[in-house]
Amino acid sequence: MKNVLRMALLLLVFVFGFNAANAFQFPDVAKNHWASEQIQILTDKGVIVGYPDGTFKPDDNVSRAEFASMAIKALGQEHTNVAQPVAFTDITEDFWAYDAIQKALFFDLISCPPSGEPFRPDDTVTRAESMTVAVNALTTEQISVQKAKEVLSRKYADANKIPEEFIIPAGKAEILDMLVVMPADGKKNIEAERPATRAEVAAILYNMMEQAKLNPNAKLAEAMRKKTGEGYVVESAIVQGSVGTIPAGAIVPIKLTKYISSQSSKAGEIYAAVAPENYITKDKYILVYKGSQLKGQLMDVRDGKWFVRNGVLVLDNSLVVTNNDQTASFPGTSNVTKHRNWFMKFVRATLKGEKLDVQPDGVLYLKLLQPIKVDLTNGWIFE
């Protein structure tokens, strides 16, 4: 009987495991599709998404705005701030991909056109444009036009027909084994000016993402660097790659911005505080930046009365506003107490009645109630 139950359990594990492994497979992308793996990986990472009907439509095209958004997500820079945006005649700040396009310009993925030029966000992105973006994300060796033509002519039948501005990016892409072409027998075609398909875009972005881990361009290298500094060391913080985790139970300092008191404050009252210094790991990676704003409410407030009770002040923190202007969950609690010598402790234990208050700029210590995961390259909190 035990063997029968064991076999039934193994069968269930196999069935559910198989279904889970195929949960994100699009019905119109076969397992043997040439870009199936790249589509799956980028879908899992949230870089690309399918359609409401559950399909991926690998042969559809992609707009220039969509590609800019995908490229920034693939590089993990969707939370970067751009201080000086570029003006376009056909894009306003309320356009859905405005921020992504500005970030693509900032990171030198696309060239900045002359002032007042249109961006053409709804035009389809060509194969040349998409692969140029992928190459621009990298630090590459300089090559001549002649070298690029020589490299391309060895393999591609239409190497002499590609646009002049794409010759060097195409040559670099070929040298890095990043030049995505449709599978074909014999000599292949680059088809530089043809609109890129969604499958091709997935493959191009995947190649860019992998190469950028090794050789990002200068601006991306700086953005992808884990930031360090001095501050309050969270001894229990954990670092895995570019992600830092402040575990539940960790203690961090907060500085109040207004006066609170067991005698005059009320339960439910909102308070504000700031991080008085950077919260850092033992290796000095910054988890939360100095000046980040914390917000919560007073949960338990009872005034101190002689011969009745000591005062009670309990703070319940809920949110943090980071240096990225991100509002994220930051649950924690702080019980306000005062340090007394042995004599005063005896007095309070017998007569009671201690009154509690914290002056503006007074520092308290907050105990976190759940883990906080942070991108160490930009301070973004994962939720």
Secondary structure as GFF3:
##gff-version 3
##sequence-region A 1 383
A	DSSP	alpha_helix	2	21	.	.	.	ID=ss1
A	DSSP	alpha_helix	36	44	.	.	.	ID=ss2
A	DSSP	alpha_helix	64	74	.	.	.	ID=ss3
A	DSSP	alpha_helix	98	106	.	.	.	ID=ss4
A	DSSP	alpha_helix	127	136	.	.	.	ID=ss5
A	DSSP	alpha_helix	145	153	.	.	.	ID=ss6
A	DSSP	three_ten_helix	159	161	.	.	.	ID=ss7
A	DSSP	three_ten_helix	164	166	.	.	.	ID=ss8
A	DSSP	alpha_helix	167	175	.	.	.	ID=ss9
A	DSSP	alpha_helix	198	214	.	.	.	ID=ss10
A	DSSP	alpha_helix	218	223	.	.	.	ID=ss11
A	DSSP	beta_strand	232	233	.	.	.	ID=ss12
A	DSSP	beta_strand	238	240	.	.	.	ID=ss13
A	DSSP	beta_strand	243	246	.	.	.	ID=ss14
A	DSSP	beta_strand	251	256	.	.	.	ID=ss15
A	DSSP	beta_strand	260	261	.	.	.	ID=ss16
A	DSSP	beta_strand	270	274	.	.	.	ID=ss17
A	DSSP	beta_strand	279	280	.	.	.	ID=ss18
A	DSSP	beta_strand	286	288	.	.	.	ID=ss19
A	DSSP	beta_strand	293	302	.	.	.	ID=ss20
A	DSSP	beta_strand	312	321	.	.	.	ID=ss21
A	DSSP	beta_strand	327	335	.	.	.	ID=ss22
A	DSSP	alpha_helix	342	350	.	.	.	ID=ss23
A	DSSP	beta_strand	357	358	.	.	.	ID=ss24
A	DSSP	beta_strand	363	368	.	.	.	ID=ss25
A	DSSP	beta_strand	372	375	.	.	.	ID=ss26
A	DSSP	beta_strand	381	382	.	.	.	ID=ss27
###
